[in-house]
C-alpha cells in the first residue's frame, strides 16, 4: 500500500543529481524528505537541505554516510534514493535493505556481481527496488527501440557513441553499457571499447565515449549497412528528464514489499 506521503532519504544529497532529486522531493505534494546523506568529509554536513537546494527550510540536515544506519533508524524513510559512486552505493543500499527500506538506485558503474548481491538481498529481505543506469523516459524507450532494430537488422554493423560533461567520472556511461548489453545479448557480438591503431573490424559492437564541457548526456546507436545507416539518438538538454524518472521510480516502489528488483522499463510500463 502506497503511503499518503512518501518519506524519502537521499544518499549523495550534495551532488548534482542528489540536489535536484532532493529539490523535487521537497517540492512534491506527495513526498517528504526525511533524511539527506553525503560522504563523511562533505563540507555541506549540517546544512539544511532546503538551504542547500534553494527551497523552503526542511529541518533535515545533511549527515555523513558513516552514520547511515543511525540516520535511517531515526528517520524511518519509505524509500532511499542513491546517487553516489559504485562502491558506496552498494554499501549504502545493502544497509538500507537490511533495515527493510525500499531502494531506488541511479548510481552507475556498479559491477554486475554487486548488482546481483543487491537483488539477492532485496529478495531475501522481501523489500523492493528500482535499479537503473538511466531513469529518463526517452532513454528507456531507446533501450526498447535499439533492441527491436538489432533484431530487424541482423547483418548491420552497430556502434554506440556517448557524450557527457567533462566532470563525469565513469566511462563509458552506464547508459551506453546498458545499450551494449542489450545489443550484445540479441546479436551474440562482443563489446569493444574504443579503437586505436590498425585492426580490422570484427564481429563486435563498438562503444565510444566523449567527455567535454557541460553536456548533460547524449547517446547514439548507429546501425550501418551497405549504402545506408540508421542513427537512433537521445539528447538530454538538462537533467530534468532524469529527475522526473527518479520521482516516478520512488512512487512506483513505495509501499511494495515483494522481494523484486525492477528496471525503469517496468516503472514506465514499457
PyMOL commands that set and color helices and strands:
alter all, ss='L'
color gray80, all
select helices_A, chain A and resi 16-27+49-53+65-75+86-98+112-125+137-152+174-187+240-253+264-267
alter helices_A, ss='H'
color red, helices_A
select strands_A, chain A and resi 6-11+31-38+62-64+79-82+102-105+129-131+157-164+190-193+204-211+218-225+228-235+261-262
alter strands_A, ss='S'
color yellow, strands_A
deselect
rebuild
show_as cartoon
